[in-house]
Amino acid sequence: MQLTDAQRLDWLRLIRTEGVGPRSFRALINRFGGAAAALEALPALARRQGRPAVLFTQAQAEDEVAALDRIGGRLIAAGEVDYPRLLHWTDAAPPLLALRGAPILNRPAVAVVGSRNASTAGLAFAERLTRGLGESGLTIVSGLARGIDVRAHRASLSTGTVAVMAGGQDRIYPASHAALVDAILGEGGAVLAEMPMGWEPRGRDFPRRNRIISGLSYGTIVVEAARRSGSLITARFALDQNREVFAVPGSPLDPRAEGTNDLIRQGATLVSDVSHVLDVLGPIIEGGPEAEAAPARGGPDLAEQPDFWDEIDLDAYLPNSAPPHAPRGRPDTATDEIGFDPPEPADDRARIIALLGPCPVGTDELARCAGVGARVVQSVLLELELDGRIERHGSGTVSLVSR
């Protein structure tokens, strides 16, 4: 399938219209045979429910396409050759995606996600794991967040990485990662966004983005995650999409490992080496994306996720249409809080302490992750040692003392 320019604008108008989400979009297309006909019928359907019919205009759609074109992007539609087949098989797949960069979305991929406030040990392992997976032919998918996401992207620049944004293509979050986006595009990677140009990410947009991260991938690897981490939402989406979930174990003394340790206890595949991922995904990848379209399997018992679209209820008006989803409306506040990056540590000392954990790490790696010189690290470590907050181990490694 390949949309004409006029059809693409109609699709954009329909999905951007208030009350239309991925599921209701699909139901409307199936019922009326196309987006243009659905747009004509939508005002009457909305009135029956006492809702305002606020259609996205032709001019608005043309402006969005032009703005995307100015930054080197384009819209790809579900069913087109460049649209990711794995994602297309999922429930609530975005009808349109804004793509910048190379069309690499149908290469075998694995998602790597984890804590924004990651430890030095977690960052080092994520880098080693991601580099090995990339060298084995897998594209790395992540969400451009601080911590594990950024380390995964940087470690796979030369082998292929896809960044999925929570906001519009021109609203990089956090803004400090603009240079990384440029590097991804310059190295033949891709940047994806579901939301419109100019859209600043909100709380609910991060879990919505997470379903795309998992949907693009044959499996999702979680490296460090607290029990309320947004990475666990990605793991839940992966299970719902019939994908594999992997987790890197961590110290039971480190809160950043509680979520990943829970995943392992509940059935996720433990990962401590690249081969642990390849052994599981190899046969699945050989089967192709169609093999991943089976019904979702049971897995880790994570909290139910709310819906992210206030969609028109088409059940009573469109025969044989599936209900958009329930419950509708605004996600609960706990989910709304997930996704925004925590503030950067105020100074070098705070940054170094945040990177320490129960697992011993080398001072050179600590300095690299903190972005400071070795003398600064040694000065802070001496202060922490005199305060009884760190323990020194062999080979010049240190760890935080649990209290």
Secondary structure, DSSP 8 states (H G I E B T S, - for coil): ----HHHHHHHHHHHHSTT--HHHHHHHHHHHSSHHHHHHHHHHHHHHTT-------HHHHHHHHHHHHHTTEEEEETTSTTS-HHHHTSTT--SEEEEEE---TTS-EEEEEE-SS--HHHHHHHHHHHHHHHHTT-EEEE---TTHHHHHHHHTTTT-EEEEESS-TT--SSGGGHHHHHHHHHTT-EEEE-S-TT----TTHHHHHHHHHHHT-SEEEEES--TT-HHHHHHHHHHHTT-EEEEE---TT-GGGHHHHHHHHTT-EE-SSHHHHHHHHHHHHHH-GGGGGS--------------------TTTSTT-----SS-SS--HHHHHTTS-----SSHHHHHHHH--SS-EEHHHHHHHHT--HHHHHHHHHHHHHTT-EEE-GGGEEEE---
